Amino acid sequence: MSLDPRGDLVALFRAVVDIESVSGNERALADAVQHALSGHAHLEVLRDGDTVIARTNLGRPERVVIAGHLDTVPLAGNLPSRVEGERVYGRGTCDMKGGIAVMLAVAVATDNPVRDLTWIFYDHEEVESSANSLGRIATERPEVLAGDFAVLMEPTSARVEGGCQGTLRFTVTTTGTAAHSARAWMGRNAIHDAAEVLARLGAHESEQPVVDGLRYHEGLNAVAISGGIAGNVIPDRCTITVNFRFAPHRSIDQAKQYCRDVLHGYELTFTDEAAGARPGLNLPAAAAFVAAVGGQPSAKFGWTDVARFSALGVPAVNFGPGDPSKAHADDEFCPIPELFTCRDALARWLTTT
């Protein structure tokens, strides 16, 4: 399927959505994006795996990086896209193919920006952090991500969201003694012993710290549990997987210690981690963007790749169409007016001194 960045924005959006791109299957969409951006004199187009990069090289005094991921979570019978009233429904409509469509439209239309631009369409965001191609590029080719400011087109209901939460995943394993369930007293039930871990998590009260003027809401939750051998065996092992979403005033080490304190007495095995990013809205480049797009900034609930830019010393914000609370929902959608709000705000900022 071809993409027409100069055509109708809603048609472009639906075409992007209808190219299925569940994590690991981004190639067809990456090919279409590369083709749509190629042949425009003001853009240098590069390919790195299933990541597409387009840059202007006009010698402007400031460079801005605008990024969005191509992949989605797995389908739930929600493709192809459909329009109902002022909404487009379908997998990826909220997270975050509305942002991809806006990026394509603005990248092609803005041939004389007041800031040099780097557009990055990347893969493997919706899976473990180690697979994220933006992280790989940050390590292998950090010059590609260099800039004075970055905008990540994650869904924010077309409002500026500063910073992001960090995230940890870890497991807690209880062990017992296997026995025949007819003689349960001869064993020790590891699943029953997991009750104390679950009770502590259930009683835990999440903190709501204010960081750089924005209020975050943390969360410490069990997200999976596994155990058991057979229907007639007392289980000798039970593993609980826990996710901690923490505000960006904590480092990864501080967040790990916080989890250890809540679950003291248990061994925690950390399996995935990603630092958060402070909002940084007091920085000049961020302040200029907020002034250009308008509205009152708020905290970003969830982890986004603004953290990768923050680690490279590039201030970054989230700004894109779609209500983040509908991300990954089976009935996810994007309000059509927000596509135009984001497109027009970006175009205005990139062409106004």
Secondary structure, 3 states (H helix, E strand, C coil): CCCCCCCCHHHHHHHHHHCCCECCCCHHHHHHHHHHHCCCCCCEEEEECCEEEEECCCCCCCEEEEEEECCECCCCCCCCCEEECCEEECCCHHHHHHHHHHHHHHHHHCCCCCCEEEEEEECCCCCCHHHCHHHHHHHHCHHHHCCCEEEECCCCCCCCEECECEEEEEEEEEECECEEHHHHHHCECHHHHCHHHHHHHHHCCCCCCEECCEECCCEEEEEEEEECCCCCEECCEEEEEEEEEECCCCCHHHHHHHHHHHCCCCCEEEEEEECCECCCCCCHHHHHHHHHHCCCCEECCCCCCHHHHHHCCCCEEECCCCCHHHCCCCCCEEEHHHHHHHHHHHHHHHHCC
